[in-house]
């Protein structure tokens, strides 16, 4: 299908609405990750609904020395990809259309969560992001808005804003799309030279190492629950050559530091990448509670996010993976 290009809020308001409107917000330079979001929006909106893709490079969320001027702008290609993926319209307003009085004096504050991780690395970024998201939600008036889970902290903050400020919209997160080699799709990947791209693979490799360590720990903990540490049971296991496995499982199950081990596994990969040519320069690796992006403790249970940010050459990249920490009783 062909997407209609709209440049003004008046043009968008003039469109007849039938069914539910699903919105996908982007800064353009669309790729397969965005296409996945648009296809998900099309499925949610249904044949009677409408999918609107916004394309707006928001100056408020770029700090001094960041890549606002060189951020890729490929509107013609964006409109084509959006249409192929199921969008009915692309709303691509100018800066003057979004901020008619210049930079707004009243902005959304991201609060304490917006000062952690990405917020600490990019002061003011999340205030600018939430301000434009709020404006675009008002301008597009969607029933549903979809965002990628690759920007996990952004997604968490948008959900919190919508909840705290009573926006009448459903927020849907869509899983990260990756290249075959594991690199998360990003509009900034096009900045990477071949050598830089090889180094950049360390971000996803670090996350996978943390995930694998976590999976191994969870498997051993599950094994420990099936192997009570009693003398009779130990003797029985020994008779069939399983005493070492039982001891290892029990040791893992009763030793604190599961999250610490996950962080350490990820950090080992990143430390090795720091010695590559070109090197990876780490901003942070963190294992956090997605409700507020604070670091989780050793006794944490529930959903968590393993997140990493780093620079390769002049390009800054982020990535994350969700992990679930289970509840375990006494294995003895």
SENU-64530 format. One record per residue (C-alpha): x, y, z; residue number from 0. Coordinates in Angstrom, 1 decimal, m for minus. Layout:
REM SENU-64530
atom east: X, north: Y, up: Z, i: NUM $
...
//
This chain:
REM SENU-64530
atom east: 0.0, north: 0.0, up: 0.0, i: 0 $
atom east: 1.0, north: 3.6, up: m0.4, i: 1 $
atom east: 1.3, north: 5.9, up: 2.6, i: 2 $
atom east: 0.0, north: 9.5, up: 2.4, i: 3 $
atom east: 2.6, north: 12.1, up: 3.5, i: 4 $
atom east: 1.1, north: 14.7, up: 5.8, i: 5 $
atom east: 3.1, north: 17.8, up: 6.9, i: 6 $
atom east: 0.8, north: 19.6, up: 9.2, i: 7 $
atom east: m1.4, north: 18.9, up: 12.2, i: 8 $
atom east: m4.3, north: 20.4, up: 10.3, i: 9 $
atom east: m3.8, north: 17.8, up: 7.5, i: 10 $
atom east: m3.8, north: 15.0, up: 10.1, i: 11 $
atom east: m7.0, north: 16.3, up: 11.8, i: 12 $
atom east: m8.7, north: 16.5, up: 8.4, i: 13 $
atom east: m8.4, north: 12.8, up: 7.9, i: 14 $
atom east: m11.6, north: 10.8, up: 8.4, i: 15 $
atom east: m11.1, north: 8.3, up: 11.2, i: 16 $
atom east: m12.6, north: 4.9, up: 11.3, i: 17 $
atom east: m11.7, north: 2.2, up: 13.7, i: 18 $
atom east: m8.7, north: 2.4, up: 16.0, i: 19 $
atom east: m5.6, north: 4.6, up: 15.2, i: 20 $
atom east: m2.2, north: 3.1, up: 16.0, i: 21 $
atom east: 0.8, north: 5.3, up: 16.0, i: 22 $
atom east: 4.5, north: 4.5, up: 15.6, i: 23 $
atom east: 6.8, north: 7.4, up: 16.5, i: 24 $
atom east: 10.2, north: 7.5, up: 14.8, i: 25 $
atom east: 13.0, north: 10.0, up: 14.0, i: 26 $
atom east: 13.1, north: 8.6, up: 10.4, i: 27 $
atom east: 15.9, north: 6.7, up: 8.7, i: 28 $
atom east: 13.5, north: 3.7, up: 8.9, i: 29 $
atom east: 14.8, north: 0.1, up: 8.9, i: 30 $
atom east: 13.5, north: m3.4, up: 9.5, i: 31 $
atom east: 13.1, north: m2.7, up: 13.2, i: 32 $
atom east: 10.7, north: 0.2, up: 12.4, i: 33 $
atom east: 9.0, north: m2.0, up: 9.8, i: 34 $
atom east: 8.3, north: m4.6, up: 12.5, i: 35 $
atom east: 6.7, north: m1.9, up: 14.6, i: 36 $
atom east: 4.5, north: m0.8, up: 11.7, i: 37 $
atom east: 3.4, north: m4.4, up: 10.9, i: 38 $
atom east: 2.6, north: m4.9, up: 14.6, i: 39 $
atom east: 0.6, north: m1.6, up: 14.5, i: 40 $
atom east: m1.3, north: m2.8, up: 11.4, i: 41 $
atom east: m2.2, north: m6.1, up: 13.1, i: 42 $
atom east: m3.5, north: m4.3, up: 16.2, i: 43 $
atom east: m5.4, north: m1.6, up: 14.3, i: 44 $
atom east: m6.9, north: m4.2, up: 12.0, i: 45 $
atom east: m8.2, north: m3.6, up: 8.4, i: 46 $
atom east: m10.8, north: m1.0, up: 9.6, i: 47 $
atom east: m8.3, north: 0.9, up: 11.7, i: 48 $
atom east: m5.5, north: 3.4, up: 10.7, i: 49 $
atom east: m1.7, north: 3.3, up: 11.2, i: 50 $
atom east: 0.1, north: 6.6, up: 11.4, i: 51 $
atom east: 4.0, north: 6.8, up: 11.4, i: 52 $
atom east: 5.5, north: 10.0, up: 12.7, i: 53 $
atom east: 8.9, north: 11.1, up: 11.4, i: 54 $
atom east: 10.4, north: 13.9, up: 13.4, i: 55 $
atom east: 14.0, north: 14.5, up: 14.4, i: 56 $
atom east: 13.4, north: 16.2, up: 17.8, i: 57 $
atom east: 16.1, north: 18.8, up: 18.6, i: 58 $
atom east: 15.1, north: 18.8, up: 22.3, i: 59 $
atom east: 16.5, north: 15.3, up: 22.9, i: 60 $
atom east: 20.0, north: 16.0, up: 21.5, i: 61 $
atom east: 22.6, north: 17.4, up: 23.8, i: 62 $
atom east: 25.6, north: 19.6, up: 23.0, i: 63 $
atom east: 28.0, north: 17.7, up: 20.7, i: 64 $
atom east: 25.5, north: 15.0, up: 19.8, i: 65 $
atom east: 24.6, north: 14.1, up: 16.2, i: 66 $
atom east: 21.5, north: 16.3, up: 15.5, i: 67 $
atom east: 23.0, north: 17.8, up: 12.4, i: 68 $
atom east: 24.2, north: 14.5, up: 10.9, i: 69 $
atom east: 21.3, north: 12.4, up: 12.0, i: 70 $
atom east: 20.2, north: 10.6, up: 8.8, i: 71 $
atom east: 17.2, north: 12.1, up: 7.1, i: 72 $
atom east: 15.7, north: 9.9, up: 4.4, i: 73 $
atom east: 12.0, north: 11.0, up: 4.1, i: 74 $
atom east: 11.2, north: 9.6, up: 0.6, i: 75 $
atom east: 12.6, north: 6.2, up: 1.5, i: 76 $
atom east: 10.8, north: 6.4, up: 4.9, i: 77 $
atom east: 7.4, north: 7.0, up: 3.3, i: 78 $
atom east: 8.0, north: 4.1, up: 0.9, i: 79 $
atom east: 9.0, north: 1.7, up: 3.6, i: 80 $
atom east: 6.2, north: 2.8, up: 5.9, i: 81 $
atom east: 3.6, north: 2.1, up: 3.1, i: 82 $
atom east: 5.1, north: m1.3, up: 2.3, i: 83 $
atom east: 4.9, north: m2.2, up: 5.9, i: 84 $
atom east: 1.2, north: m1.3, up: 6.3, i: 85 $
atom east: 1.1, north: 2.4, up: 7.3, i: 86 $
atom east: m1.8, north: 4.5, up: 6.0, i: 87 $
atom east: m0.1, north: 7.9, up: 6.6, i: 88 $
atom east: 3.3, north: 9.4, up: 7.5, i: 89 $
atom east: 3.1, north: 12.5, up: 9.6, i: 90 $
atom east: 6.4, north: 14.4, up: 9.1, i: 91 $
atom east: 6.0, north: 17.9, up: 10.6, i: 92 $
atom east: 8.7, north: 20.6, up: 10.6, i: 93 $
atom east: 10.3, north: 21.9, up: 13.8, i: 94 $
atom east: 8.1, north: 25.0, up: 13.5, i: 95 $
atom east: 5.0, north: 22.9, up: 13.3, i: 96 $
atom east: 5.8, north: 21.0, up: 16.4, i: 97 $
atom east: 7.3, north: 24.0, up: 18.3, i: 98 $
atom east: 5.5, north: 27.0, up: 16.8, i: 99 $
atom east: 6.8, north: 29.4, up: 19.5, i: 100 $
atom east: 10.3, north: 28.1, up: 19.5, i: 101 $
atom east: 11.7, north: 25.8, up: 22.2, i: 102 $
atom east: 8.9, north: 25.3, up: 24.7, i: 103 $
atom east: 9.2, north: 26.9, up: 28.1, i: 104 $
atom east: 7.1, north: 24.2, up: 29.7, i: 105 $
atom east: 8.4, north: 20.7, up: 29.3, i: 106 $
atom east: 7.8, north: 17.2, up: 30.7, i: 107 $
atom east: 10.2, north: 16.2, up: 33.4, i: 108 $
atom east: 11.4, north: 12.6, up: 33.4, i: 109 $
atom east: 12.0, north: 12.7, up: 37.2, i: 110 $
atom east: 14.5, north: 10.4, up: 39.0, i: 111 $
atom east: 14.2, north: 7.5, up: 36.5, i: 112 $
atom east: 15.2, north: 9.9, up: 33.7, i: 113 $
atom east: 18.5, north: 10.7, up: 35.6, i: 114 $
atom east: 19.8, north: 7.2, up: 35.6, i: 115 $
atom east: 21.8, north: 5.3, up: 32.9, i: 116 $
atom east: 20.9, north: 7.0, up: 29.6, i: 117 $
atom east: 19.8, north: 10.1, up: 31.6, i: 118 $
atom east: 23.1, north: 10.3, up: 33.4, i: 119 $
atom east: 25.0, north: 9.9, up: 30.1, i: 120 $
atom east: 22.8, north: 12.3, up: 28.2, i: 121 $
atom east: 21.5, north: 15.0, up: 30.7, i: 122 $
atom east: 18.1, north: 16.4, up: 29.6, i: 123 $
atom east: 17.6, north: 13.8, up: 26.9, i: 124 $
atom east: 14.6, north: 12.2, up: 28.5, i: 125 $
atom east: 12.9, north: 15.5, up: 29.3, i: 126 $
atom east: 13.1, north: 16.4, up: 25.6, i: 127 $
atom east: 12.0, north: 12.9, up: 24.6, i: 128 $
atom east: 8.9, north: 12.9, up: 26.8, i: 129 $
atom east: 8.0, north: 16.5, up: 25.8, i: 130 $
atom east: 7.9, north: 15.6, up: 22.1, i: 131 $
atom east: 6.1, north: 12.3, up: 22.8, i: 132 $
atom east: 3.5, north: 14.1, up: 24.8, i: 133 $
atom east: 3.0, north: 16.7, up: 21.9, i: 134 $
atom east: 2.8, north: 14.0, up: 19.3, i: 135 $
atom east: 0.3, north: 12.0, up: 21.3, i: 136 $
atom east: m1.8, north: 15.1, up: 21.5, i: 137 $
atom east: m1.4, north: 15.9, up: 17.8, i: 138 $
atom east: m2.0, north: 12.3, up: 16.5, i: 139 $
atom east: m4.6, north: 11.3, up: 19.1, i: 140 $
atom east: m4.0, north: 7.6, up: 18.9, i: 141 $
atom east: m5.7, north: 4.7, up: 20.6, i: 142 $
atom east: m2.5, north: 2.7, up: 20.7, i: 143 $
atom east: 1.1, north: 3.8, up: 20.4, i: 144 $
atom east: 3.9, north: 1.3, up: 19.8, i: 145 $
atom east: 7.6, north: 1.6, up: 20.8, i: 146 $
atom east: 10.6, north: m0.7, up: 20.4, i: 147 $
atom east: 12.0, north: m2.5, up: 23.5, i: 148 $
atom east: 15.5, north: m1.7, up: 22.3, i: 149 $
atom east: 15.0, north: 1.7, up: 23.9, i: 150 $
atom east: 13.9, north: 0.1, up: 27.2, i: 151 $
atom east: 14.4, north: 3.1, up: 29.4, i: 152 $
atom east: 12.5, north: 5.3, up: 27.0, i: 153 $
atom east: 9.7, north: 2.8, up: 26.8, i: 154 $
atom east: 9.5, north: 2.6, up: 30.7, i: 155 $
atom east: 9.4, north: 6.4, up: 30.9, i: 156 $
atom east: 6.7, north: 6.8, up: 28.3, i: 157 $
atom east: 4.6, north: 4.2, up: 30.2, i: 158 $
atom east: 5.1, north: 6.0, up: 33.4, i: 159 $
atom east: 4.2, north: 9.4, up: 31.9, i: 160 $
atom east: 1.0, north: 8.0, up: 30.3, i: 161 $
atom east: 0.1, north: 6.5, up: 33.7, i: 162 $
atom east: 1.0, north: 9.4, up: 35.9, i: 163 $
atom east: m0.5, north: 12.1, up: 33.6, i: 164 $
atom east: m3.6, north: 10.1, up: 32.6, i: 165 $
atom east: m3.1, north: 9.9, up: 28.8, i: 166 $
atom east: m5.9, north: 8.0, up: 27.3, i: 167 $
atom east: m3.7, north: 5.7, up: 25.1, i: 168 $
atom east: m2.5, north: 2.1, up: 25.3, i: 169 $
atom east: 1.3, north: 1.7, up: 25.1, i: 170 $
atom east: 2.7, north: m1.4, up: 23.4, i: 171 $
atom east: 6.3, north: m2.6, up: 23.5, i: 172 $
atom east: 7.7, north: m4.6, up: 20.5, i: 173 $
atom east: 10.7, north: m6.8, up: 20.9, i: 174 $
atom east: 14.1, north: m5.7, up: 19.5, i: 175 $
atom east: 14.9, north: m6.7, up: 15.9, i: 176 $
atom east: 18.5, north: m7.9, up: 15.3, i: 177 $
atom east: 20.7, north: m8.6, up: 12.4, i: 178 $
atom east: 21.7, north: m12.2, up: 11.8, i: 179 $
atom east: 24.9, north: m11.7, up: 13.7, i: 180 $
atom east: 23.0, north: m10.3, up: 16.7, i: 181 $
atom east: 23.6, north: m6.5, up: 16.3, i: 182 $
atom east: 20.4, north: m4.7, up: 17.3, i: 183 $
atom east: 19.0, north: m2.7, up: 14.4, i: 184 $
atom east: 19.5, north: 1.1, up: 14.7, i: 185 $
atom east: 19.5, north: 4.1, up: 12.4, i: 186 $
atom east: 23.0, north: 4.9, up: 13.8, i: 187 $
atom east: 24.5, north: 1.6, up: 12.6, i: 188 $
atom east: 25.0, north: 3.2, up: 9.2, i: 189 $
atom east: 27.7, north: 5.4, up: 10.8, i: 190 $
atom east: 29.9, north: 2.3, up: 11.6, i: 191 $
atom east: 32.8, north: 1.4, up: 9.4, i: 192 $
atom east: 33.3, north: m2.4, up: 8.8, i: 193 $
atom east: 35.9, north: m2.6, up: 11.6, i: 194 $
atom east: 33.7, north: m0.6, up: 13.9, i: 195 $
atom east: 30.8, north: m2.8, up: 13.3, i: 196 $
atom east: 32.8, north: m5.9, up: 14.2, i: 197 $
atom east: 33.7, north: m4.2, up: 17.5, i: 198 $
atom east: 30.1, north: m3.2, up: 18.0, i: 199 $
atom east: 29.0, north: m6.8, up: 18.1, i: 200 $
atom east: 30.4, north: m6.9, up: 21.6, i: 201 $
atom east: 27.3, north: m5.2, up: 22.9, i: 202 $
atom east: 24.9, north: m8.0, up: 21.9, i: 203 $
atom east: 27.5, north: m10.7, up: 22.7, i: 204 $
atom east: 27.9, north: m9.3, up: 26.2, i: 205 $
atom east: 24.1, north: m9.4, up: 26.7, i: 206 $
atom east: 24.0, north: m13.0, up: 25.3, i: 207 $
atom east: 26.8, north: m14.0, up: 27.7, i: 208 $
atom east: 24.9, north: m12.5, up: 30.6, i: 209 $
atom east: 21.7, north: m14.3, up: 29.5, i: 210 $
atom east: 23.5, north: m17.6, up: 29.1, i: 211 $
atom east: 25.0, north: m17.3, up: 32.6, i: 212 $
atom east: 21.6, north: m16.5, up: 34.0, i: 213 $
atom east: 20.1, north: m19.5, up: 32.2, i: 214 $
atom east: 22.8, north: m21.8, up: 33.6, i: 215 $
atom east: 22.2, north: m20.6, up: 37.1, i: 216 $
atom east: 18.5, north: m21.0, up: 36.8, i: 217 $
atom east: 18.9, north: m24.6, up: 35.5, i: 218 $
atom east: 21.2, north: m25.4, up: 38.4, i: 219 $
atom east: 18.8, north: m23.9, up: 40.9, i: 220 $
atom east: 16.0, north: m25.9, up: 39.4, i: 221 $
atom east: 18.2, north: m29.0, up: 39.7, i: 222 $
atom east: 18.9, north: m28.2, up: 43.4, i: 223 $
atom east: 15.2, north: m28.1, up: 44.2, i: 224 $
atom east: 15.0, north: m31.7, up: 42.9, i: 225 $
atom east: 18.0, north: m32.8, up: 44.9, i: 226 $
atom east: 17.5, north: m32.2, up: 48.7, i: 227 $
atom east: 20.8, north: m32.0, up: 50.6, i: 228 $
atom east: 20.1, north: m34.9, up: 53.0, i: 229 $
atom east: 22.7, north: m37.5, up: 54.0, i: 230 $
atom east: 20.5, north: m40.4, up: 52.7, i: 231 $
atom east: 20.0, north: m38.6, up: 49.4, i: 232 $
atom east: 23.7, north: m37.8, up: 49.1, i: 233 $
atom east: 24.6, north: m41.4, up: 49.6, i: 234 $
atom east: 22.1, north: m42.5, up: 47.0, i: 235 $
atom east: 23.4, north: m40.0, up: 44.5, i: 236 $
atom east: 26.9, north: m41.0, up: 45.2, i: 237 $
atom east: 26.0, north: m44.6, up: 44.4, i: 238 $
atom east: 25.0, north: m43.6, up: 40.9, i: 239 $
atom east: 27.8, north: m41.1, up: 40.4, i: 240 $
atom east: 25.7, north: m37.9, up: 40.8, i: 241 $
atom east: 27.1, north: m36.6, up: 44.1, i: 242 $
atom east: 29.2, north: m33.9, up: 42.4, i: 243 $
atom east: 26.3, north: m32.6, up: 40.3, i: 244 $
atom east: 24.1, north: m32.5, up: 43.4, i: 245 $
atom east: 26.8, north: m30.6, up: 45.4, i: 246 $
atom east: 27.3, north: m28.1, up: 42.5, i: 247 $
atom east: 23.6, north: m27.5, up: 42.2, i: 248 $
atom east: 23.1, north: m27.0, up: 45.9, i: 249 $
atom east: 26.1, north: m24.7, up: 46.1, i: 250 $
atom east: 24.7, north: m22.5, up: 43.3, i: 251 $
atom east: 21.3, north: m22.5, up: 44.8, i: 252 $
atom east: 22.5, north: m21.4, up: 48.2, i: 253 $
atom east: 25.1, north: m18.9, up: 47.1, i: 254 $
atom east: 24.0, north: m15.2, up: 46.7, i: 255 $
atom east: 25.2, north: m13.1, up: 43.8, i: 256 $
atom east: 23.2, north: m14.4, up: 40.8, i: 257 $
atom east: 22.7, north: m10.9, up: 39.4, i: 258 $
atom east: 26.4, north: m10.2, up: 40.1, i: 259 $
atom east: 27.4, north: m13.2, up: 38.1, i: 260 $
atom east: 25.2, north: m12.1, up: 35.2, i: 261 $
atom east: 26.8, north: m8.6, up: 35.3, i: 262 $
atom east: 30.3, north: m10.1, up: 35.5, i: 263 $
atom east: 29.7, north: m12.4, up: 32.5, i: 264 $
atom east: 28.6, north: m9.4, up: 30.4, i: 265 $
atom east: 31.4, north: m7.2, up: 31.6, i: 266 $
atom east: 34.0, north: m9.8, up: 30.6, i: 267 $
atom east: 33.0, north: m9.6, up: 27.0, i: 268 $
atom east: 33.0, north: m5.8, up: 27.1, i: 269 $
atom east: 36.4, north: m5.6, up: 28.8, i: 270 $
atom east: 37.8, north: m7.8, up: 26.0, i: 271 $
atom east: 36.2, north: m5.5, up: 23.4, i: 272 $
atom east: 37.9, north: m2.5, up: 24.9, i: 273 $
atom east: 41.2, north: m4.0, up: 23.7, i: 274 $
atom east: 40.1, north: m4.4, up: 20.1, i: 275 $
atom east: 41.1, north: m2.1, up: 17.2, i: 276 $
atom east: 39.0, north: 0.1, up: 17.1, i: 277 $
atom east: 38.2, north: m0.3, up: 20.8, i: 278 $
atom east: 34.8, north: m0.3, up: 22.5, i: 279 $
atom east: 34.4, north: 2.5, up: 25.1, i: 280 $
atom east: 31.9, north: 1.4, up: 27.7, i: 281 $
atom east: 29.4, north: 3.9, up: 29.2, i: 282 $
atom east: 27.6, north: 1.4, up: 31.4, i: 283 $
atom east: 26.5, north: m2.2, up: 31.8, i: 284 $
atom east: 23.6, north: m2.5, up: 34.3, i: 285 $
atom east: 21.1, north: m5.1, up: 35.5, i: 286 $
atom east: 18.0, north: m3.1, up: 36.5, i: 287 $
atom east: 14.4, north: m3.2, up: 37.7, i: 288 $
atom east: 12.4, north: m2.0, up: 34.6, i: 289 $
atom east: 9.9, north: m0.2, up: 36.9, i: 290 $
atom east: 12.5, north: 2.5, up: 37.9, i: 291 $
atom east: 15.8, north: 1.4, up: 36.3, i: 292 $
atom east: 17.6, north: 1.0, up: 39.7, i: 293 $
atom east: 20.1, north: m1.8, up: 40.0, i: 294 $
atom east: 18.6, north: m5.1, up: 41.3, i: 295 $
atom east: 19.9, north: m6.8, up: 44.4, i: 296 $
atom east: 20.9, north: m10.4, up: 45.0, i: 297 $
atom east: 17.5, north: m11.4, up: 46.3, i: 298 $
atom east: 15.5, north: m9.8, up: 43.4, i: 299 $
atom east: 12.7, north: m11.8, up: 41.8, i: 300 $
atom east: 10.7, north: m10.9, up: 38.7, i: 301 $
atom east: 11.4, north: m9.1, up: 35.5, i: 302 $
atom east: 14.8, north: m7.4, up: 35.0, i: 303 $
atom east: 16.6, north: m5.7, up: 32.1, i: 304 $
atom east: 20.3, north: m6.2, up: 31.3, i: 305 $
atom east: 21.3, north: m3.0, up: 29.6, i: 306 $
atom east: 24.5, north: m1.8, up: 27.9, i: 307 $
atom east: 25.7, north: 1.5, up: 26.3, i: 308 $
atom east: 29.0, north: 2.1, up: 24.6, i: 309 $
atom east: 30.8, north: 4.1, up: 21.9, i: 310 $
atom east: 32.6, north: 2.7, up: 18.9, i: 311 $
atom east: 34.4, north: 5.4, up: 17.0, i: 312 $
atom east: 32.1, north: 8.4, up: 17.1, i: 313 $
atom east: 28.9, north: 6.3, up: 17.3, i: 314 $
atom east: 27.1, north: 5.7, up: 20.5, i: 315 $
atom east: 25.0, north: 2.5, up: 20.7, i: 316 $
atom east: 22.6, north: 1.0, up: 23.3, i: 317 $
atom east: 21.1, north: m2.5, up: 23.7, i: 318 $
atom east: 19.4, north: m4.6, up: 26.3, i: 319 $
atom east: 17.8, north: m8.0, up: 27.0, i: 320 $
atom east: 15.0, north: m8.8, up: 29.4, i: 321 $
atom east: 15.7, north: m11.5, up: 32.0, i: 322 $
atom east: 13.4, north: m13.1, up: 34.6, i: 323 $
atom east: 14.6, north: m14.0, up: 38.1, i: 324 $
atom east: 12.5, north: m16.7, up: 39.7, i: 325 $
atom east: 11.5, north: m17.3, up: 43.3, i: 326 $
atom east: 13.3, north: m20.1, up: 45.0, i: 327 $
atom east: 12.7, north: m21.7, up: 48.3, i: 328 $
atom east: 15.1, north: m23.5, up: 50.6, i: 329 $
atom east: 16.9, north: m26.1, up: 48.6, i: 330 $
atom east: 18.0, north: m28.1, up: 51.6, i: 331 $
//
